[in-house]
Structure formats: C-alpha cells, structure tokens
C-alpha cells in the first residue's frame, strides 16, 4: 500500500507510538496516508482506538517478523 509518509516507532513503548503518530498526522493533509511501523504489541489496540476516536481510517494492519505495520488515512 502506498503511503505519503513513514513513521518508524520501532522500539518505542506505549504511549510513544501514539504520540509520534499524532505528531506525524498533524503534518498530513486530509486523505493522505501515514504508514507506521511499531514493535510494541499494545500499539495494535492503541492505534486502532486512536484512529477511530480521531476520525481517521485504519486501512490495513500487518505483522512481519515482530514488526506491526499500520496504514492510517487522515480524516
């Protein structure tokens, strides 16, 4: 999936992946996509809930070699 920006949040513990994601999303235009890479398993639930509450759309989530990948479309 094509993203407008990539955020590397690997190695960061909660709540840092969310904090960094929010900062990165502030720089995007509505409709643009942010790709987030994280290793904290809690990020799965956190980013899903954060996306929904912030009016964004979680397009896809995958896990590869312990790295969670999220594609979030700015609402």
N, CA, C and O atoms as a Tripos MOL2 file, in Angstrom:
@<TRIPOS>MOLECULE
protein
  300   299    75     0     0
PROTEIN
NO_CHARGES

@<TRIPOS>ATOM
      1 N           0.8380   -1.1810    0.0000 N.3       1 UNK1
      2 CA          0.0000    0.0000    0.0000 C.3       1 UNK1
      3 C           0.8870    1.2510    0.0000 C.2       1 UNK1
      4 O           1.9070    1.3030    0.6880 O.2       1 UNK1
      5 N           0.4910    2.2260   -0.7610 N.am      2 UNK2
      6 CA          1.2940    3.4510   -0.8820 C.3       2 UNK2
      7 C           0.9430    4.4080    0.2590 C.2       2 UNK2
      8 O          -0.2260    4.6500    0.5570 O.2       2 UNK2
      9 N           1.9930    4.9420    0.8840 N.am      3 UNK3
     10 CA          1.8060    5.9070    1.9660 C.3       3 UNK3
     11 C           2.4850    7.2250    1.5960 C.2       3 UNK3
     12 O           3.4520    7.2450    0.8350 O.2       3 UNK3
     13 N           1.9670    8.3200    2.1430 N.am      4 UNK4
     14 CA          2.5640    9.6350    1.9130 C.3       4 UNK4
     15 C           3.7550    9.8670    2.8310 C.2       4 UNK4
     16 O           4.6680   10.6250    2.5020 O.2       4 UNK4
     17 N           3.7360    9.1970    4.0020 N.am      5 UNK5
     18 CA          4.8110    9.3680    4.9720 C.3       5 UNK5
     19 C           4.9800    8.0800    5.7720 C.2       5 UNK5
     20 O           4.0180    7.3460    5.9970 O.2       5 UNK5
     21 N           6.2190    7.8140    6.2010 N.am      6 UNK6
     22 CA          6.5270    6.6310    7.0060 C.3       6 UNK6
     23 C           7.0060    7.0770    8.3810 C.2       6 UNK6
     24 O           7.8850    7.9310    8.4960 O.2       6 UNK6
     25 N           6.4170    6.4880    9.4280 N.am      7 UNK7
     26 CA          6.8350    6.7660   10.7970 C.3       7 UNK7
     27 C           7.4320    5.4910   11.3840 C.2       7 UNK7
     28 O           6.7660    4.4580   11.4510 O.2       7 UNK7
     29 N           8.6800    5.5710   11.8040 N.am      8 UNK8
     30 CA          9.3510    4.4290   12.4210 C.3       8 UNK8
     31 C           9.2470    4.5740   13.9400 C.2       8 UNK8
     32 O           9.9560    5.3760   14.5480 O.2       8 UNK8
     33 N           8.3450    3.7800   14.5470 N.am      9 UNK9
     34 CA          8.1530    3.8200   16.0010 C.3       9 UNK9
     35 C           8.6370    2.5110   16.6320 C.2       9 UNK9
     36 O           8.2280    2.1600   17.7390 O.2       9 UNK9
     37 N           9.5100    1.7940   15.9200 N.am     10 UNK10
     38 CA         10.0140    0.5160   16.4350 C.3      10 UNK10
     39 C          10.8550    0.7680   17.6870 C.2      10 UNK10
     40 O          11.6340    1.7190   17.7450 O.2      10 UNK10
     41 N          10.6830   -0.1020   18.6890 N.am     11 UNK11
     42 CA         11.4590    0.0090   19.9200 C.3      11 UNK11
     43 C          10.8710    0.9760   20.9350 C.2      11 UNK11
     44 O          11.3790    1.0890   22.0510 O.2      11 UNK11
     45 N           9.8120    1.6720   20.5610 N.am     12 UNK12
     46 CA          9.1860    2.6150   21.4850 C.3      12 UNK12
     47 C           8.0630    1.9370   22.2630 C.2      12 UNK12
     48 O           7.2840    1.1690   21.6990 O.2      12 UNK12
     49 N           7.9850    2.2250   23.5610 N.am     13 UNK13
     50 CA          6.9280    1.6620   24.4040 C.3      13 UNK13
     51 C           5.7650    2.6540   24.4880 C.2      13 UNK13
     52 O           5.9270    3.8560   24.2790 O.2      13 UNK13
     53 N           4.6130    2.1170   24.7950 N.am     14 UNK14
     54 CA          3.4120    2.9160   24.9790 C.3      14 UNK14
     55 C           3.6960    4.0240   26.0030 C.2      14 UNK14
     56 O           4.3270    3.7360   27.0200 O.2      14 UNK14
     57 N           3.2790    5.2260   25.7980 N.am     15 UNK15
     58 CA          2.3810    5.7300   24.7430 C.3      15 UNK15
     59 C           3.1110    6.3760   23.5650 C.2      15 UNK15
     60 O           2.4750    7.0380   22.7440 O.2      15 UNK15
     61 N           4.4240    6.2010   23.4630 N.am     16 UNK16
     62 CA          5.1870    6.9170   22.4320 C.3      16 UNK16
     63 C           4.7530    6.6550   20.9830 C.2      16 UNK16
     64 O           4.7440    7.5940   20.1880 O.2      16 UNK16
     65 N           4.3930    5.4220   20.6070 N.am     17 UNK17
     66 CA          3.9280    5.2550   19.2130 C.3      17 UNK17
     67 C           2.7190    6.1410   18.8910 C.2      17 UNK17
     68 O           2.6130    6.6750   17.7870 O.2      17 UNK17
     69 N           1.8090    6.2950   19.8600 N.am     18 UNK18
     70 CA          0.6300    7.1430   19.6520 C.3      18 UNK18
     71 C           1.0400    8.6110   19.5740 C.2      18 UNK18
     72 O           0.5670    9.3460   18.7070 O.2      18 UNK18
     73 N           1.9120    9.0330   20.4730 N.am     19 UNK19
     74 CA          2.3750   10.4300   20.4930 C.3      19 UNK19
     75 C           3.0290   10.7860   19.1600 C.2      19 UNK19
     76 O           2.7340   11.8270   18.5720 O.2      19 UNK19
     77 N           3.9170    9.9140   18.6910 N.am     20 UNK20
     78 CA          4.6150   10.1690   17.4190 C.3      20 UNK20
     79 C           3.6400   10.1240   16.2340 C.2      20 UNK20
     80 O           3.7610   10.9060   15.2910 O.2      20 UNK20
     81 N           2.6710    9.1970   16.2970 N.am     21 UNK21
     82 CA          1.6750    9.0900   15.2190 C.3      21 UNK21
     83 C           0.8550   10.3680   15.1380 C.2      21 UNK21
     84 O           0.6240   10.8890   14.0470 O.2      21 UNK21
     85 N           0.4150   10.8740   16.2790 N.am     22 UNK22
     86 CA         -0.3800   12.1070   16.3000 C.3      22 UNK22
     87 C           0.4170   13.2630   15.6950 C.2      22 UNK22
     88 O          -0.1160   14.0350   14.8980 O.2      22 UNK22
     89 N           1.6900   13.3850   16.0710 N.am     23 UNK23
     90 CA          2.5410   14.4570   15.5350 C.3      23 UNK23
     91 C           2.6730   14.3440   14.0130 C.2      23 UNK23
     92 O           2.5680   15.3360   13.2920 O.2      23 UNK23
     93 N           2.9040   13.1190   13.5430 N.am     24 UNK24
     94 CA          3.0650   12.8900   12.1000 C.3      24 UNK24
     95 C           1.7640   13.1870   11.3540 C.2      24 UNK24
     96 O           1.7920   13.7420   10.2560 O.2      24 UNK24
     97 N           0.6330   12.8210   11.9420 N.am     25 UNK25
     98 CA         -0.6630   13.0510   11.2900 C.3      25 UNK25
     99 C          -0.9580   14.5390   11.1680 C.2      25 UNK25
    100 O          -1.6020   14.9700   10.2120 O.2      25 UNK25
    101 N          -0.4880   15.3250   12.1360 N.am     26 UNK26
    102 CA         -0.7080   16.7720   12.0880 C.3      26 UNK26
    103 C          -0.0650   17.4050   10.8560 C.2      26 UNK26
    104 O          -0.5040   18.4590   10.3970 O.2      26 UNK26
    105 N           0.9750   16.7620   10.3220 N.am     27 UNK27
    106 CA          1.6810   17.2890    9.1440 C.3      27 UNK27
    107 C           1.0730   16.8500    7.8210 C.2      27 UNK27
    108 O           1.4860   17.3220    6.7610 O.2      27 UNK27
    109 N           0.0900   15.9450    7.8730 N.am     28 UNK28
    110 CA         -0.5180   15.4340    6.6460 C.3      28 UNK28
    111 C          -1.7990   16.1900    6.3080 C.2      28 UNK28
    112 O          -2.4440   16.7780    7.1770 O.2      28 UNK28
    113 N          -2.1470   16.1600    5.0380 N.am     29 UNK29
    114 CA         -3.4150   16.7290    4.5800 C.3      29 UNK29
    115 C          -4.4970   15.6610    4.6840 C.2      29 UNK29
    116 O          -4.1910   14.4680    4.6750 O.2      29 UNK29
    117 N          -5.7440   16.0720    4.7830 N.am     30 UNK30
    118 CA         -6.8660   15.1460    4.8200 C.3      30 UNK30
    119 C          -6.8080   14.2190    3.5990 C.2      30 UNK30
    120 O          -6.6210   14.6750    2.4710 O.2      30 UNK30
    121 N          -6.9720   12.9120    3.8410 N.am     31 UNK31
    122 CA         -6.9540   11.9330    2.7570 C.3      31 UNK31
    123 C          -5.5920   11.3080    2.5180 C.2      31 UNK31
    124 O          -5.4920   10.2980    1.8220 O.2      31 UNK31
    125 N          -4.5260   11.8980    3.0910 N.am     32 UNK32
    126 CA         -3.1970   11.3200    2.9260 C.3      32 UNK32
    127 C          -3.0260   10.1590    3.9040 C.2      32 UNK32
    128 O          -3.7390   10.0620    4.9030 O.2      32 UNK32
    129 N          -2.0620    9.2750    3.5990 N.am     33 UNK33
    130 CA         -1.8810    8.0450    4.3610 C.3      33 UNK33
    131 C          -0.5310    8.0400    5.0770 C.2      33 UNK33
    132 O           0.5040    8.3650    4.4950 O.2      33 UNK33
    133 N          -0.5710    7.6620    6.3550 N.am     34 UNK34
    134 CA          0.6320    7.5140    7.1650 C.3      34 UNK34
    135 C           0.8680    6.0290    7.4050 C.2      34 UNK34
    136 O          -0.0360    5.3100    7.8320 O.2      34 UNK34
    137 N           2.0850    5.5760    7.1280 N.am     35 UNK35
    138 CA          2.4700    4.1910    7.4180 C.3      35 UNK35
    139 C           3.2770    4.2170    8.7120 C.2      35 UNK35
    140 O           4.2590    4.9500    8.8280 O.2      35 UNK35
    141 N           2.8510    3.4090    9.6830 N.am     36 UNK36
    142 CA          3.5070    3.3660   10.9910 C.3      36 UNK36
    143 C           4.0830    1.9760   11.2160 C.2      36 UNK36
    144 O           3.3910    0.9780   11.0150 O.2      36 UNK36
    145 N           5.3480    1.9030   11.6330 N.am     37 UNK37
    146 CA          5.9920    0.6390   11.9980 C.3      37 UNK37
    147 C           6.2440    0.6790   13.5000 C.2      37 UNK37
    148 O           6.8690    1.6160   13.9980 O.2      37 UNK37
    149 N           5.7590   -0.3380   14.2320 N.am     38 UNK38
    150 CA          5.9320   -0.3910   15.6860 C.3      38 UNK38
    151 C           6.2240   -1.8230   16.1180 C.2      38 UNK38
    152 O           5.8520   -2.7760   15.4330 O.2      38 UNK38
    153 N           6.8910   -1.9650   17.2570 N.am     39 UNK39
    154 CA          7.1740   -3.2970   17.7940 C.3      39 UNK39
    155 C           6.4140   -3.5530   19.0920 C.2      39 UNK39
    156 O           6.3710   -4.6920   19.5570 O.2      39 UNK39
    157 N           5.8190   -2.5340   19.6820 N.am     40 UNK40
    158 CA          5.0450   -2.6800   20.9180 C.3      40 UNK40
    159 C           3.6920   -3.3060   20.5760 C.2      40 UNK40
    160 O           2.8940   -2.7100   19.8530 O.2      40 UNK40
    161 N           3.4340   -4.5170   21.1000 N.am     41 UNK41
    162 CA          2.1780   -5.2120   20.7800 C.3      41 UNK41
    163 C           0.9420   -4.4130   21.2000 C.2      41 UNK41
    164 O          -0.1280   -4.5690   20.6120 O.2      41 UNK41
    165 N           1.0880   -3.5640   22.2090 N.am     42 UNK42
    166 CA         -0.0330   -2.7280   22.6390 C.3      42 UNK42
    167 C          -0.4490   -1.7160   21.5900 C.2      42 UNK42
    168 O          -1.5640   -1.1940   21.6260 O.2      42 UNK42
    169 N           0.4500   -1.4380   20.6540 N.am     43 UNK43
    170 CA          0.1520   -0.4570   19.6050 C.3      43 UNK43
    171 C          -1.0250   -0.9010   18.7440 C.2      43 UNK43
    172 O          -1.7380   -0.0700   18.1820 O.2      43 UNK43
    173 N          -1.2250   -2.2040   18.6430 N.am     44 UNK44
    174 CA         -2.3220   -2.7270   17.8130 C.3      44 UNK44
    175 C          -3.6600   -2.1650   18.2990 C.2      44 UNK44
    176 O          -4.4200   -1.5870   17.5210 O.2      44 UNK44
    177 N          -3.9360   -2.3410   19.5920 N.am     45 UNK45
    178 CA         -5.1890   -1.8370   20.1640 C.3      45 UNK45
    179 C          -5.1790   -0.3120   20.2530 C.2      45 UNK45
    180 O          -6.1820    0.3430   19.9720 O.2      45 UNK45
    181 N          -4.0330    0.2430   20.6470 N.am     46 UNK46
    182 CA         -3.9330    1.6920   20.8350 C.3      46 UNK46
    183 C          -4.1730    2.4570   19.5400 C.2      46 UNK46
    184 O          -4.9620    3.4010   19.5120 O.2      46 UNK46
    185 N          -3.4960    2.0540   18.4710 N.am     47 UNK47
    186 CA         -3.6360    2.7790   17.2010 C.3      47 UNK47
    187 C          -5.0130    2.5780   16.5820 C.2      47 UNK47
    188 O          -5.5430    3.4770   15.9290 O.2      47 UNK47
    189 N          -5.5900    1.3980   16.7870 N.am     48 UNK48
    190 CA         -6.9490    1.1500   16.2850 C.3      48 UNK48
    191 C          -7.9290    2.0950   16.9670 C.2      48 UNK48
    192 O          -8.7330    2.7480   16.3020 O.2      48 UNK48
    193 N          -7.8630    2.1660   18.3000 N.am     49 UNK49
    194 CA         -8.7730    3.0320   19.0570 C.3      49 UNK49
    195 C          -8.5090    4.5080   18.7610 C.2      49 UNK49
    196 O          -9.4450    5.2900   18.5980 O.2      49 UNK49
    197 N          -7.2260    4.8850   18.6930 N.am     50 UNK50
    198 CA         -6.8720    6.2820   18.4390 C.3      50 UNK50
    199 C          -7.3660    6.7300   17.0640 C.2      50 UNK50
    200 O          -7.8950    7.8320   16.9220 O.2      50 UNK50
    201 N          -7.1960    5.8890   16.0660 N.am     51 UNK51
    202 CA         -7.6420    6.2310   14.7140 C.3      51 UNK51
    203 C          -9.1370    6.5070   14.6900 C.2      51 UNK51
    204 O          -9.5980    7.4970   14.1230 O.2      51 UNK51
    205 N          -9.8840    5.6040   15.3220 N.am     52 UNK52
    206 CA        -11.3420    5.7200   15.3420 C.3      52 UNK52
    207 C         -11.7780    6.9870   16.0800 C.2      52 UNK52
    208 O         -12.6270    7.7350   15.5930 O.2      52 UNK52
    209 N         -11.1930    7.2220   17.2520 N.am     53 UNK53
    210 CA        -11.6040    8.3800   18.0540 C.3      53 UNK53
    211 C         -11.1840    9.7020   17.4090 C.2      53 UNK53
    212 O         -11.8050   10.7390   17.6430 O.2      53 UNK53
    213 N         -10.1190    9.6570   16.5920 N.am     54 UNK54
    214 CA         -9.6440   10.8730   15.9360 C.3      54 UNK54
    215 C         -10.2750   11.1450   14.5860 C.2      54 UNK54
    216 O          -9.9540   12.1390   13.9350 O.2      54 UNK54
    217 N         -11.1800   10.2580   14.1600 N.am     55 UNK55
    218 CA        -11.8500   10.4420   12.8770 C.3      55 UNK55
    219 C         -11.0090   10.0120   11.6830 C.2      55 UNK55
    220 O         -11.2830   10.3990   10.5470 O.2      55 UNK55
    221 N          -9.9740    9.2010   11.9530 N.am     56 UNK56
    222 CA         -9.1150    8.6970   10.8780 C.3      56 UNK56
    223 C          -9.5500    7.2750   10.5110 C.2      56 UNK56
    224 O         -10.3350    6.6560   11.2300 O.2      56 UNK56
    225 N          -9.0430    6.7690    9.4090 N.am     57 UNK57
    226 CA         -9.4120    5.4260    8.9530 C.3      57 UNK57
    227 C          -8.1810    4.5220    8.9440 C.2      57 UNK57
    228 O          -7.2000    4.7850    8.2480 O.2      57 UNK57
    229 N          -8.2610    3.4500    9.7350 N.am     58 UNK58
    230 CA         -7.1940    2.4550    9.7410 C.3      58 UNK58
    231 C          -7.4400    1.5540    8.5360 C.2      58 UNK58
    232 O          -8.3640    0.7410    8.5400 O.2      58 UNK58
    233 N          -6.6120    1.7010    7.5090 N.am     59 UNK59
    234 CA         -6.8370    0.9970    6.2440 C.3      59 UNK59
    235 C          -6.3890   -0.4530    6.2960 C.2      59 UNK59
    236 O          -7.0600   -1.3430    5.7740 O.2      59 UNK59
    237 N          -5.2370   -0.6800    6.9360 N.am     60 UNK60
    238 CA         -4.6720   -2.0290    6.9380 C.3      60 UNK60
    239 C          -3.6860   -2.1780    8.0920 C.2      60 UNK60
    240 O          -3.0260   -1.2210    8.4990 O.2      60 UNK60
    241 N          -3.6060   -3.4030    8.6060 N.am     61 UNK61
    242 CA         -2.6300   -3.7400    9.6520 C.3      61 UNK61
    243 C          -2.0060   -5.0710    9.2810 C.2      61 UNK61
    244 O          -2.7140   -6.0210    8.9450 O.2      61 UNK61
    245 N          -0.6740   -5.1470    9.3420 N.am     62 UNK62
    246 CA          0.0130   -6.4150    9.1050 C.3      62 UNK62
    247 C           1.0940   -6.5880   10.1660 C.2      62 UNK62
    248 O           1.4720   -5.6400   10.8540 O.2      62 UNK62
    249 N           1.5800   -7.8160   10.2820 N.am     63 UNK63
    250 CA          2.6900   -8.0750   11.1880 C.3      63 UNK63
    251 C           3.7270   -8.9130   10.4510 C.2      63 UNK63
    252 O           3.4080   -9.9610    9.8890 O.2      63 UNK63
    253 N           4.9700   -8.4420   10.4570 N.am     64 UNK64
    254 CA          6.0580   -9.0980    9.7430 C.3      64 UNK64
    255 C           7.2860   -9.1560   10.6440 C.2      64 UNK64
    256 O           7.8290   -8.1170   11.0170 O.2      64 UNK64
    257 N           7.7220  -10.3450   10.9930 N.am     65 UNK65
    258 CA          8.9270  -10.5120   11.8220 C.3      65 UNK65
    259 C           8.8940   -9.6660   13.0940 C.2      65 UNK65
    260 O           9.8960   -9.0540   13.4660 O.2      65 UNK65
    261 N           7.7430   -9.6350   13.7570 N.am     66 UNK66
    262 CA          7.6160   -8.8890   15.0010 C.3      66 UNK66
    263 C           7.3880   -7.4010   14.8440 C.2      66 UNK66
    264 O           7.2880   -6.6760   15.8340 O.2      66 UNK66
    265 N           7.3050   -6.9390   13.5990 N.am     67 UNK67
    266 CA          7.0450   -5.5120   13.3480 C.3      67 UNK67
    267 C           5.5950   -5.3440   12.8930 C.2      67 UNK67
    268 O           5.1670   -5.9270   11.8960 O.2      67 UNK67
    269 N           4.8580   -4.5390   13.6430 N.am     68 UNK68
    270 CA          3.4750   -4.2290   13.2890 C.3      68 UNK68
    271 C           3.4960   -3.0650   12.3130 C.2      68 UNK68
    272 O           4.2110   -2.0830   12.5150 O.2      68 UNK68
    273 N           2.7090   -3.1820   11.2550 N.am     69 UNK69
    274 CA          2.6440   -2.1160   10.2530 C.3      69 UNK69
    275 C           1.1910   -1.6710   10.1280 C.2      69 UNK69
    276 O           0.2760   -2.4810    9.9850 O.2      69 UNK69
    277 N           1.0150   -0.3650   10.1880 N.am     70 UNK70
    278 CA         -0.3280    0.2290   10.1130 C.3      70 UNK70
    279 C          -0.3480    1.2660    9.0010 C.2      70 UNK70
    280 O           0.6270    1.9870    8.7870 O.2      70 UNK70
    281 N          -1.4710    1.3290    8.2980 N.am     71 UNK71
    282 CA         -1.6900    2.3690    7.2980 C.3      71 UNK71
    283 C          -2.9270    3.1260    7.7290 C.2      71 UNK71
    284 O          -4.0260    2.5720    7.7600 O.2      71 UNK71
    285 N          -2.7440    4.3990    8.0640 N.am     72 UNK72
    286 CA         -3.8250    5.2100    8.6000 C.3      72 UNK72
    287 C          -4.0780    6.3890    7.6550 C.2      72 UNK72
    288 O          -3.1700    7.1550    7.3320 O.2      72 UNK72
    289 N          -5.3380    6.5140    7.2220 N.am     73 UNK73
    290 CA         -5.7340    7.6090    6.3370 C.3      73 UNK73
    291 C          -6.2940    8.7440    7.1890 C.2      73 UNK73
    292 O          -7.1920    8.5480    8.0070 O.2      73 UNK73
    293 N          -5.7400    9.9320    6.9750 N.am     74 UNK74
    294 CA         -6.1670   11.0810    7.7700 C.3      74 UNK74
    295 C          -7.5940   11.4840    7.4160 C.2      74 UNK74
    296 O          -7.9420   11.6420    6.2460 O.2      74 UNK74
    297 N          -8.4080   11.6450    8.4530 N.am     75 UNK75
    298 CA         -9.8200   12.0110    8.2770 C.3      75 UNK75
    299 C         -10.0320   13.5080    8.3020 C.2      75 UNK75
    300 O         -11.1630   13.9740    8.1680 O.2      75 UNK75
@<TRIPOS>BOND
     1     1     2 1
     2     2     3 1
     3     3     4 2
     4     3     5 am
     5     5     6 1
     6     6     7 1
     7     7     8 2
     8     7     9 am
     9     9    10 1
    10    10    11 1
    11    11    12 2
    12    11    13 am
    13    13    14 1
    14    14    15 1
    15    15    16 2
    16    15    17 am
    17    17    18 1
    18    18    19 1
    19    19    20 2
    20    19    21 am
    21    21    22 1
    22    22    23 1
    23    23    24 2
    24    23    25 am
    25    25    26 1
    26    26    27 1
    27    27    28 2
    28    27    29 am
    29    29    30 1
    30    30    31 1
    31    31    32 2
    32    31    33 am
    33    33    34 1
    34    34    35 1
    35    35    36 2
    36    35    37 am
    37    37    38 1
    38    38    39 1
    39    39    40 2
    40    39    41 am
    41    41    42 1
    42    42    43 1
    43    43    44 2
    44    43    45 am
    45    45    46 1
    46    46    47 1
    47    47    48 2
    48    47    49 am
    49    49    50 1
    50    50    51 1
    51    51    52 2
    52    51    53 am
    53    53    54 1
    54    54    55 1
    55    55    56 2
    56    55    57 am
    57    57    58 1
    58    58    59 1
    59    59    60 2
    60    59    61 am
    61    61    62 1
    62    62    63 1
    63    63    64 2
    64    63    65 am
    65    65    66 1
    66    66    67 1
    67    67    68 2
    68    67    69 am
    69    69    70 1
    70    70    71 1
    71    71    72 2
    72    71    73 am
    73    73    74 1
    74    74    75 1
    75    75    76 2
    76    75    77 am
    77    77    78 1
    78    78    79 1
    79    79    80 2
    80    79    81 am
    81    81    82 1
    82    82    83 1
    83    83    84 2
    84    83    85 am
    85    85    86 1
    86    86    87 1
    87    87    88 2
    88    87    89 am
    89    89    90 1
    90    90    91 1
    91    91    92 2
    92    91    93 am
    93    93    94 1
    94    94    95 1
    95    95    96 2
    96    95    97 am
    97    97    98 1
    98    98    99 1
    99    99   100 2
   100    99   101 am
   101   101   102 1
   102   102   103 1
   103   103   104 2
   104   103   105 am
   105   105   106 1
   106   106   107 1
   107   107   108 2
   108   107   109 am
   109   109   110 1
   110   110   111 1
   111   111   112 2
   112   111   113 am
   113   113   114 1
   114   114   115 1
   115   115   116 2
   116   115   117 am
   117   117   118 1
   118   118   119 1
   119   119   120 2
   120   119   121 am
   121   121   122 1
   122   122   123 1
   123   123   124 2
   124   123   125 am
   125   125   126 1
   126   126   127 1
   127   127   128 2
   128   127   129 am
   129   129   130 1
   130   130   131 1
   131   131   132 2
   132   131   133 am
   133   133   134 1
   134   134   135 1
   135   135   136 2
   136   135   137 am
   137   137   138 1
   138   138   139 1
   139   139   140 2
   140   139   141 am
   141   141   142 1
   142   142   143 1
   143   143   144 2
   144   143   145 am
   145   145   146 1
   146   146   147 1
   147   147   148 2
   148   147   149 am
   149   149   150 1
   150   150   151 1
   151   151   152 2
   152   151   153 am
   153   153   154 1
   154   154   155 1
   155   155   156 2
   156   155   157 am
   157   157   158 1
   158   158   159 1
   159   159   160 2
   160   159   161 am
   161   161   162 1
   162   162   163 1
   163   163   164 2
   164   163   165 am
   165   165   166 1
   166   166   167 1
   167   167   168 2
   168   167   169 am
   169   169   170 1
   170   170   171 1
   171   171   172 2
   172   171   173 am
   173   173   174 1
   174   174   175 1
   175   175   176 2
   176   175   177 am
   177   177   178 1
   178   178   179 1
   179   179   180 2
   180   179   181 am
   181   181   182 1
   182   182   183 1
   183   183   184 2
   184   183   185 am
   185   185   186 1
   186   186   187 1
   187   187   188 2
   188   187   189 am
   189   189   190 1
   190   190   191 1
   191   191   192 2
   192   191   193 am
   193   193   194 1
   194   194   195 1
   195   195   196 2
   196   195   197 am
   197   197   198 1
   198   198   199 1
   199   199   200 2
   200   199   201 am
   201   201   202 1
   202   202   203 1
   203   203   204 2
   204   203   205 am
   205   205   206 1
   206   206   207 1
   207   207   208 2
   208   207   209 am
   209   209   210 1
   210   210   211 1
   211   211   212 2
   212   211   213 am
   213   213   214 1
   214   214   215 1
   215   215   216 2
   216   215   217 am
   217   217   218 1
   218   218   219 1
   219   219   220 2
   220   219   221 am
   221   221   222 1
   222   222   223 1
   223   223   224 2
   224   223   225 am
   225   225   226 1
   226   226   227 1
   227   227   228 2
   228   227   229 am
   229   229   230 1
   230   230   231 1
   231   231   232 2
   232   231   233 am
   233   233   234 1
   234   234   235 1
   235   235   236 2
   236   235   237 am
   237   237   238 1
   238   238   239 1
   239   239   240 2
   240   239   241 am
   241   241   242 1
   242   242   243 1
   243   243   244 2
   244   243   245 am
   245   245   246 1
   246   246   247 1
   247   247   248 2
   248   247   249 am
   249   249   250 1
   250   250   251 1
   251   251   252 2
   252   251   253 am
   253   253   254 1
   254   254   255 1
   255   255   256 2
   256   255   257 am
   257   257   258 1
   258   258   259 1
   259   259   260 2
   260   259   261 am
   261   261   262 1
   262   262   263 1
   263   263   264 2
   264   263   265 am
   265   265   266 1
   266   266   267 1
   267   267   268 2
   268   267   269 am
   269   269   270 1
   270   270   271 1
   271   271   272 2
   272   271   273 am
   273   273   274 1
   274   274   275 1
   275   275   276 2
   276   275   277 am
   277   277   278 1
   278   278   279 1
   279   279   280 2
   280   279   281 am
   281   281   282 1
   282   282   283 1
   283   283   284 2
   284   283   285 am
   285   285   286 1
   286   286   287 1
   287   287   288 2
   288   287   289 am
   289   289   290 1
   290   290   291 1
   291   291   292 2
   292   291   293 am
   293   293   294 1
   294   294   295 1
   295   295   296 2
   296   295   297 am
   297   297   298 1
   298   298   299 1
   299   299   300 2
@<TRIPOS>SUBSTRUCTURE
     1 UNK1         2 RESIDUE 1 A UNK
     2 UNK2         6 RESIDUE 1 A UNK
     3 UNK3        10 RESIDUE 1 A UNK
     4 UNK4        14 RESIDUE 1 A UNK
     5 UNK5        18 RESIDUE 1 A UNK
     6 UNK6        22 RESIDUE 1 A UNK
     7 UNK7        26 RESIDUE 1 A UNK
     8 UNK8        30 RESIDUE 1 A UNK
     9 UNK9        34 RESIDUE 1 A UNK
    10 UNK10       38 RESIDUE 1 A UNK
    11 UNK11       42 RESIDUE 1 A UNK
    12 UNK12       46 RESIDUE 1 A UNK
    13 UNK13       50 RESIDUE 1 A UNK
    14 UNK14       54 RESIDUE 1 A UNK
    15 UNK15       58 RESIDUE 1 A UNK
    16 UNK16       62 RESIDUE 1 A UNK
    17 UNK17       66 RESIDUE 1 A UNK
    18 UNK18       70 RESIDUE 1 A UNK
    19 UNK19       74 RESIDUE 1 A UNK
    20 UNK20       78 RESIDUE 1 A UNK
    21 UNK21       82 RESIDUE 1 A UNK
    22 UNK22       86 RESIDUE 1 A UNK
    23 UNK23       90 RESIDUE 1 A UNK
    24 UNK24       94 RESIDUE 1 A UNK
    25 UNK25       98 RESIDUE 1 A UNK
    26 UNK26      102 RESIDUE 1 A UNK
    27 UNK27      106 RESIDUE 1 A UNK
    28 UNK28      110 RESIDUE 1 A UNK
    29 UNK29      114 RESIDUE 1 A UNK
    30 UNK30      118 RESIDUE 1 A UNK
    31 UNK31      122 RESIDUE 1 A UNK
    32 UNK32      126 RESIDUE 1 A UNK
    33 UNK33      130 RESIDUE 1 A UNK
    34 UNK34      134 RESIDUE 1 A UNK
    35 UNK35      138 RESIDUE 1 A UNK
    36 UNK36      142 RESIDUE 1 A UNK
    37 UNK37      146 RESIDUE 1 A UNK
    38 UNK38      150 RESIDUE 1 A UNK
    39 UNK39      154 RESIDUE 1 A UNK
    40 UNK40      158 RESIDUE 1 A UNK
    41 UNK41      162 RESIDUE 1 A UNK
    42 UNK42      166 RESIDUE 1 A UNK
    43 UNK43      170 RESIDUE 1 A UNK
    44 UNK44      174 RESIDUE 1 A UNK
    45 UNK45      178 RESIDUE 1 A UNK
    46 UNK46      182 RESIDUE 1 A UNK
    47 UNK47      186 RESIDUE 1 A UNK
    48 UNK48      190 RESIDUE 1 A UNK
    49 UNK49      194 RESIDUE 1 A UNK
    50 UNK50      198 RESIDUE 1 A UNK
    51 UNK51      202 RESIDUE 1 A UNK
    52 UNK52      206 RESIDUE 1 A UNK
    53 UNK53      210 RESIDUE 1 A UNK
    54 UNK54      214 RESIDUE 1 A UNK
    55 UNK55      218 RESIDUE 1 A UNK
    56 UNK56      222 RESIDUE 1 A UNK
    57 UNK57      226 RESIDUE 1 A UNK
    58 UNK58      230 RESIDUE 1 A UNK
    59 UNK59      234 RESIDUE 1 A UNK
    60 UNK60      238 RESIDUE 1 A UNK
    61 UNK61      242 RESIDUE 1 A UNK
    62 UNK62      246 RESIDUE 1 A UNK
    63 UNK63      250 RESIDUE 1 A UNK
    64 UNK64      254 RESIDUE 1 A UNK
    65 UNK65      258 RESIDUE 1 A UNK
    66 UNK66      262 RESIDUE 1 A UNK
    67 UNK67      266 RESIDUE 1 A UNK
    68 UNK68      270 RESIDUE 1 A UNK
    69 UNK69      274 RESIDUE 1 A UNK
    70 UNK70      278 RESIDUE 1 A UNK
    71 UNK71      282 RESIDUE 1 A UNK
    72 UNK72      286 RESIDUE 1 A UNK
    73 UNK73      290 RESIDUE 1 A UNK
    74 UNK74      294 RESIDUE 1 A UNK
    75 UNK75      298 RESIDUE 1 A UNK
